[in-house]
Structures are given as C-alpha cells and as structure tokens.
Amino acid sequence: MTQQPPPYWLRDNCPCAECRDPRNGQKLFQISELPPDLAIAASKELDGSLEVLWSDGHRSRYPLTWLHDPDEPGDGRTEQGKRLWTAADFARGIPGADWEAYLTDPAEQAAVLAAVRRSGFALLRGVPTVERQVLRVAESFGYVRVTNYGELFDVRIEPDPNNLAFTNRAIAPHTDNPYRDPVPTLQLLHCLENSATGGDSGLVDGFKAAAVLRDEAPEDFETLTRTPVPFVFRDRRTELRADRPLIDVDPLGRIREVRFNNRSIGTLRADDVEAFYAAYRRFAAITLRPELRLTFRLGPGDCLIFDNTRLLHARTAFQQDGRRHLQGCYADLDALHSTLAVLHRRTAALDELAELFAGEGAGEYLGEAVTMAEHMLQAAAAAEAAGAPDHLVAAALLHDVGHFQGALRGRDLMQGQDNHHSDSGADWLARWFGPEVTEPVRLHVAAKRYLCTAEPGYRAELSAASEYTLTVQGGPMDDREATAFARLPGAVDAVAVRRWDEQAKEPNATTPPFEHYRPLLAALMK
C-alpha cells in the first residue's frame, strides 16, 4: 500500500465478528471505547488482504479490494451521479416499462427504479385503471407517505378546491408540499381517464435548472441556497409551514434538493429581499424555458413516478369537454433506493452463483460420471419434476455449493477428510436465503446417514463414491441419532433433497440450465 490509512478510521471499519455482528453487520463497540493511544503495531499484505496487529492486541483483516475502492457515490440524493437533462434528451422516448413486465422481471423493475434515481422519473404503462391502484404501485418498491390529503388524492375538478391542482387551470412547473419538512420525496400519478381537451403533463429537471442558474448567475445561485423561504399551506383543517431555501446544497456544495412552488411561498422577511427576488425571478424564468420542459400526455393506465425533490411538474389547462381523472400518492426515495440496492445485490449474487456453475462447477463430481454442475442441475430438475415447492427446488439446486466454500473442498473429502460441506454451504447461502433453503442444505449429509439406518435398502443403492463419502462423513447413524434427526424441523425437507441428490448422477442427462432457475432464486432471496 502506498499510504497507511488513519488508525481510528481503519479500526472503526474492522469487519471481524468481535467488532461487528456477523448477522447484520452492525458495530458492537462505541468509538469512545477504543484506546486513546491506538496505533498499528504491525501490518502486512497477505493473500489479497491487509492484516493488522493493533497496539491493544486486537487483530484485523481487510480485503485490499475494499481498501482500494474509489470514493462511493454517496446516498444518491445529490446531483452527483445524476443525469441532468433537457427535453431533447428524451426525443426517442421516456424511460419506463410495461406494468406486468415490471412486476415479473427483476431486471425491468431495476431499470425503472434506476431511471427514477438517475433521471428523476419513469413511466409505467398498462397499470390497471382501477381505483387505488396507485397505492399498489408505491407498495411495489416502498411505502405510501400519508399526508393531510390522505393516503391518496384525486386530481380532478372539485367543487370547492383547497388546491389549484383540483381545478382545470394551467399549473406552472412546481414541486409539491414544499411546506413540509421533510417533504414527500416521491410522487406518483396514475391516469384513470383523460378525455378532456388539453391537460398535457410536463416535467422540468430542477437540478438542471439550478445548474444553469449556477453557470449563468453564480451570485443568484448563492442567494437562493442561503435564503430560507417560508412555504405555507392553510385550509380549514390544516396549517403547515417549512422555512427552506429554493435550492438546497450539501456541505460539499452539490445540489441536493429543489423546492419551487409559487403558490405556497409566504411573506419573506429577509435582510436582502431585493437580491432574493432578483435571483428568484431569474430562476423562475429558467424553469420556463421551452428546451427544459418535457411535455407528454398521460393516457389511461399510465403511472408516472418522479422525484419530488428534483423534478418540477406542470400541466396545461384543459377544457371541461371530457373527463380528466388522475389518482396520486406520495412515497419516499429511501425506500426506492433500498429496493433498487437489494435488486442489484440479488443480481450480483445470482451472477456469482451462475459463475460458480459455469466455472468450478464444470469440474468432476467426487468420482461420479457427471460434473458438479450437472449433478446439482439434475437434482433441481428432479425436485421440479416431483412438484416440489420452490424453496426445495432451490435447496436441491444449491445443496453442494459447500464443496467450493470453506478451507476444505470436495477434493479433501475424496482424500478422506470430511470437509463439512453441508454446513459451509448453508452458511455461505445464508447471506441471501432464509432457513427454508439453507437448512435442507445443512442437513442433507445427515439425511444420508439417517436413511442408511431408517431404510436398510437405501444404502444398497448408493454409488461407490457415495458409499465412500458416507464412511468419511461418519457412517450410518445409530438408533439414538436417527431418532433425534427425525425430530428436527427440517428433517423431512432434507430427506427429500437427499433422495434427489442420489438420483442426480446420470451422464448426459438433459436438464434446464442455471438461467432457468434465476427467477425462482430471485423470488426466494432475502
């Protein structure tokens, strides 16, 4: 390494089980508990890791890939990593997906959520035009944010509107609920009907508009980032106020949030009101530039998801010669970001498993006439043919991954040393799967030993290699062990996996590939 990291930073990030709970990764110590004179006593690079001996006797091991990682992109809320856009950037169409594909294909869902994160919006098409369906859309990635408008709101002409959105008037580009702190960070609008003349929707990238202001008039930009603006909403049952700047930046000066709603700005009383209004007018004029406004028409079944801390949304006026009815709700970006991160994590895990099947799995299977991958795929196919539930198909598919994990591998087992692959495999899989998958994997070796005792004819059917590994793994259970095993909650599932395991040794058998099981595995992942 070219430079040793600061001691307290390095120790605070120690990944060992004494410092972090292995189940959830949370720290088990307070920073104040570390010695005041903490220092690195010794360190060395070995097998792709940095090993550190600390002055208080503690030992840590850090992967070099982690130490050398570039700066993380942060929480995804600032302009960093965003795609700041103008209307022309979507000349070929706006990001989105069909509702059914979004629901059934994790890649489609990830693409939609990634578009919201990066560009600020996405459109789902073909969403059923039934009341309250917008709530189902929000719940597909997060939670509904309830406000004084309720869990959802109807955007249509109301006889006594408490908001101009509930009229047929044109609405200029704005963000919603700027008078709340925190503001709802996501908004969804689901079109149930739109037969009126007019009423087209518009979006403006508020981050882009703010960036234009920063380039063209940096002093005005600074004024809008440091002037708290009173945003106010009042009706018969509600009174809300939040004092926040029109443009909010993080401590590094990156644009993080835009609040812009001329209908909700209260009376500003500041030291330099004249400078604020000059900057406010300039920024407002930028948001109205035609090249920044993306205009489109929502049709029945369209559901727009957009970032309410970034995008300004608008509407043209419409005539009352037809009906225009949208239902909307609010949600929050943190849940969307969480769902997207989990989808990416699952994709990475499935890619890792696929590489295992294609790489090490292509090697021989413990003296049998099939490869390890062929064996596991045959076991999964047998489970599927038997009508087994998904978790058992997954357990059958993955039951022998432990031969590739841990200090001892499959070759050690064949050389007479038990590699305890059922335990190492279950522990490795527990990063992604629950006990319904991992425990049949953990118990499938014990199930072989049990069956040899419970069903005397079972042992006679074992292959020569399986008979050999039985001996290495402890041989048949005695009656006491067999009785205890049969009482375990996962014993029945483990026995089922074991039987498919023994069937899965046919040379040249035709089975579905690993990709066939990806959706099933994705649905089971934590």
N, C-alpha and C positions, 0 to 999 in steps of 0.2 A: 504494500500500500504506500502511496506517496505521502499521505499525511494521516496521523492518528486522530480519530475523532475525539472530541472533548469527553472526559471520563464520565461525567454525570449524564450526558446525553446517551452515551453508549450503555451504561449500566441501567438507565431507565428503560431501555429497549431490550434488555436481556430476555430471550424467549424461553428460558428453561422453566420446568414445572415448579420450581421453588419461587419463581418470580411472577409467573402467570398461570392462571387456572387453565389446564390443558383442554377443558371442555368449551370454555367461552372466550379464552384469550385475555380476560381482564386481569389487571395487575393485582398482586397480593401484598404489596407494600406501599407505604407512603414515601414520597421523595424525601421528607424530613427524617426518615429512619436511616437513611444512608449515612455513613461516617462523614464527618466534616472534612477529613483529610483523605478522602477516597482517591486512590491512584491505581494505575495499571502497574502491577508488579512484573508481569511478563506477558508476552504475546507472540504468537506465531501463526503463519498461514499453513493449513494442512487440509488436503482433500477438499478444496473448494470452500473452506471456512476459515474464519479468523477465530482462533482460540485465545481467550484472555484469562489470566490469573489475576485476581484483584488483591489489593493490599489487605482486605479483610478476610481473605481466604476463599472467597466465592469464585466459581469458575463459570465462564460464559462461552457460548459458541455461536457465531454469527455467520450466515451464508454470505460469501463475498458478493454474490449477485445482488443481495439486498443492500449491502453497504455501498455498492457502486451504482445503485439505481439513480436515474436522473430525478430532478425535482418532480414531485407529484403534482397533478393538475389542480389540487385543492378540492373544494366542495362542489365545484361545478356551478356556482351561482354567479360568478363574475364574468366579465367579457372574455377572460382568458379561456381559450378553447372553444369559444362560441363561433358560429358562422354569422357575422353581421351582414345583413343582406339589403338589397333593393328589390323592387318588384320584378325587374328584368331577370333576376337570378332564378325565377320560377316560370320562365317562359315555356318550359317543357312540361310543366305541371307541378302541383304542390305535393309535399310528402304525405303519404297515407297508406291505407291498406283496406281490404275488404274485412268486414266485421268477423265473418266466420273464419277466415284465414288467420286473423289476429288472435282469435280465441284458441285455435287448434295448433298453430305453428309457433313455437317459441321464437324462431328467428324473425317471423313477421312482427310479433309483439315487441321484440327487442328493437327492431328497426323503427317502429312507430315511436316508442318511448325515447329512443336515441335522437330522433328528429325533434321532439319537443325539447330535449335537453340542449341540442346543438343549435337548432334554428328557431326554437321558441314555439313551434306549433306542429300539428299533424291533423289530418282529416281521416276519420273512419267512415267508410261508406257501407250502405246496406244494414245499418243498425235498425232493428225493428221499430217501426213507428207506433209505439205504444206508450202510454203514459208511464212516467217514472223510469223509463229505460235508461235515461242519462245517469241515474244512480248506479245502475249495473255497470256502465262503462267506467265510472270513477272507481267502483269497487274492484274492477279487474286489475288495478295496479296500486290501489291505496284506499283512502278513507274519505268520506264526504265531510266537508267542513260546514257545519251548521251556522247560519247567521240569523239576523233578525228577519231575513227574507224566507227563512225556513230551510229545510234540507234541500229543497229545490225551489225554483221560481219559474213562473211562466212569463215569457217575453211576448206580449201581445197587447192590444189596445185594452186598457182598463177604464172604467167609467170615472174613477176617482184616483188617478195615479199618484203615488208618492215618489215617483222617479220618472224622468222624461223618457227612459227606456221603454216605458209602458204606454207610449203614445205612437203615432205614426210619423213623428218628426224625424228629420235627419239628425244623427248623432255624430259629432266630430270625434276624431281619434282620442281615446282616453284609456286609462286603467280603471278598474273597478275597486270600490271600497278603500280609497286612499285614507279615509278617516278611521281606519282600523290599524292597530298595532299589536300583533303582526297582521299584515294584510293577507287575505287569501292568495296564495301564490300561484294557484292554477284555477282556470275557469273552463268549464265545458258547456257547449251549446249544442243541443240536439234538435234538429229540424223535424217537426211533425207535419207541418203543412206550410207551403209558401206559394200561393197562387195569386198574390197581390202584384200589381204593377209597381216595380221599384223594390226597395228593401234589400238591396245588394249589400253584402258584407265587405268589410275592408280591414286590413291589418297593416300596421306600421311597426318596424323594428325600432323600439325606443332606444335600445343600445346604439344602433346605427345613427339615429338622430342625435343622440348625445355625443357620439364620437365626431359627427360632422360639426356640431357646435364647438367642441374642444379644438378641432382643427381650424375652424374659421374665426372663432372669437374666444380664445382661451380665458380671458378675464370674465366673460359672461358665464362660461362653464364653471369657473371657480365660484362665482357668486351663487349659482344655483346649487352647488354642492354644499355650501356652508350656511345657507339661509333656511332656517326652519319655517315651513309654511303651515298655517293652520288649516287642516282639512276637516270639514264639519258636515254631519248629516243629522237632520232632525225630522221626526214626524210625530204623530200623536203618542206613539209608544216607545220611541227610541231617541236617544241623544248620544252621538258618538263624536269624538274628536281625537285626532292624532297630529302632532306637530312634527313634520318630517320634511326634508328637502325634496325638491323635484327630482334631483339626480343624487343618488347616494353612491359613495365610493368606499372601498375597503381601505385599511391602513396603508396599502401599497399604491393607492390612487386609481385602482381599477374600478370601472363602472360595475356596480352590483345591483342596483335597483332604480327603476324609474317610476315615479308616481305623478300622474298627469291627468287632471280632471278639472276643467274649468268650472264645472257645475258645483263642485264641492269645496272650492277654495274659499275660506272665510276671510275676515279682515286682517290683513297683515300689518303688524305694527313692529317695524324693524328700524335700525339706525339709518340704513340707506335704502329706503323704499324705492327711490328713483332708479338706483342701479339694478335693483331686483327686477323692476318692471321692464327695464330696457332688455335685460337678459331673458326674462320670461317671454316677452313678445318675440324676440329673435328665435328662441327655442320653439315656440308655438308655430311660427312661420315655417320652420324647418320640417316639423311634423306634418305640415300640409302640402309639402312638395309632392307633385304627382309621381315623380320617379320613386319615391319611398313608399307609396301606398299600393299594396297588393289588393286588387278588387276581384271578388268572385261571388257566386250566388250559391247559397245553401239550398239544396233540394231535400225533399222528404227522405229520411234515412241517413242524412249526413250528420256526423257529430264532430264538432271542432274542439280540439283540446289545445289550450295555449297558456303560455307563461304570463301570468298577470302582473309580474314584477318587471317584465321586459317589453312585452308587446302591447301596443295601443290598438284597440279595436274600434271599429266605426260602422256606421250604417247609413245608407242613403234613405231619404224619405220614401214613403210608399203610399199608394192610394188605397182607399177602402173599397176597391172593386173586387177584392178577393180576400182570402184569409191568410194571415201570416202568424204562425204559432211556433215558437221555439220553447223548449224547456232547458233550463240551465241549472248548474250547481257549481259549488266551489270544492276544491281539493287542495292538496299541498305538494310541493315539489319534492320534499324529503322522502315521501312515500314512493313517488315515481322514481326518483334516483335509486332508492333502495331496491325496488323491484327490478330495475334495469341492471343494477350491480349483481343481484342474485342470478338473473338470466345469463349474464356474462360469466359468472362464476360457474354456473351449471354447464355452459357451453365449453368452458375451459376444462372442466372435469370430464365431460364426455369425450372431448378431444384427447385427453390424456388416456382414458380407457381405450379409445379407438387405436391410439398409437401402441398401446400395450398388446392388443390383439394382433396388430399388423407387424409389430417388432418382435419382442421377446416371445410372444405367443406363437410365433411361427416355428419355434423350436420344438424338439421332441417332448412327448408327454411321458416321462418316467417309465421308459421301456415299453410303452404301448405303440401300436401301429398307427397312431394319429398324432398330430401336433397338439400342443396345449390349447391353441385357439379352436381347433376343430373339436376337441373334446368339450370345451365349455359351450361352444355353439350347439353341439349335438345335445348336450344336457338341457339347454334352454329350449331347443326345438321339441324335445320330449315333454318338457313341462307344458309348453304351449299346446301341444297335441293332446295332452291329458286334460286340457281346460283349466289348468291351474290359475289361481289369481295372480295378478301382475307382480306382487311382491315375491312370490315363489319363482316365477319365471326369471326375475332379476337375480334372485339368490342362486338359481341353477346356472345362470349365465356367468356369474361372478364368483362362484364358490371356490375356485382355485387360484385367485389372484394373489393369495398369500405366498405362493411359490416364487413370486417376483419381488416380494417385500421382506424387510427384516434382514438380520445379519446372516441367516441361513436360508439357502434357496432349495429348489427342487433337487438339484444335484447332490446336496448334502443328505437329503432324505434317502436317495438311492445308494448312498455310500454308508448307510447305517446310522445316521444321526438325525433324530427327529427334528424337523425344522418348525414344528408347531404352526404350520401354515394356516390352519383354520383360525387361530387366534390373531396372527399377524394380518391376515386378510380382512377379518372382521374389523379390527382396529383401524386399518387403513381406510376401509369403506365407510366407517362411521363419520368421516369428515363430511359425507354427502348424503348418507342414507340412515334411516331410523332402524330400530331393532327388528322390525318386521322383515328387513332384508339381511341385516348383519348377523342376527342370532342363528338362523338356519346355516349361514356360512360358518359361524363359530362352532356349531355343534355337528357339522356333517361328518367329521372324522370320528367323533364319539358315536355317532349314529351307526357307522360301520361296525365298530366294536360291539355295540348293543345288538345289532341284527345278527351278528355271528352267535350270540348267546340266545336271543329270543327266537330265532328261526334257524335251527341247525342246518337246514338245506341251503341257506343263503351263502354260507362260507364255501360250499362246494362249487358255487357258480362264479367265485372270484377269479379274475385273471391271475396269472403268475406274478405279475408286477404288483397287483393289488394285495395278493397274499403276502408278498414280501414286505410291503409298506405297513400292512396290518401288524406284523411282528415288531417292526421298528416303533410303531406308534402305541404299543402296549398290549397288543393281542386282544382276544375277546374279553369282554367284561365278566367279572364274576357275578353271581346272582344278586348280591347286595348292590353292586354298581349299576347293574341293569335295572333294578327296581327304582333306584334313585334317579337314573336318567329318564325313565318313562314318566316320572312325575314332573319333569321340568316343563315350563310353559311352552317352550319352543321345540319340544321333542318330536311332535307329530310332523311339523314342517321340516325339521332336519332329516327325519327318516324319508320323507318324500324326496327331498333333494338328493339324499344318498342313493335312492333307487334310480333316479335319472342319471346320476353320476356313473353308476355301474353300466347303464345302457349306452353310454356315450363314448364308445370305443370302436366304432365301425369305420374301417378305412374307406375313403371315397364316398362317404355318405353326403347326400345333398342337404344343406341347411341354409336358412336365411343368413345373410351377412350381419355383421355387428350393427350396421346402419339401420337395419330393420328394427332393432330394439332401442334406438335412441329416444324416440318419443315416450316409450314406456318408462325408460330410466329417468328421463327428464321430469315426468309427472310424479315420480316417487322421491325425487331429491328434496332435501331439506331446504 
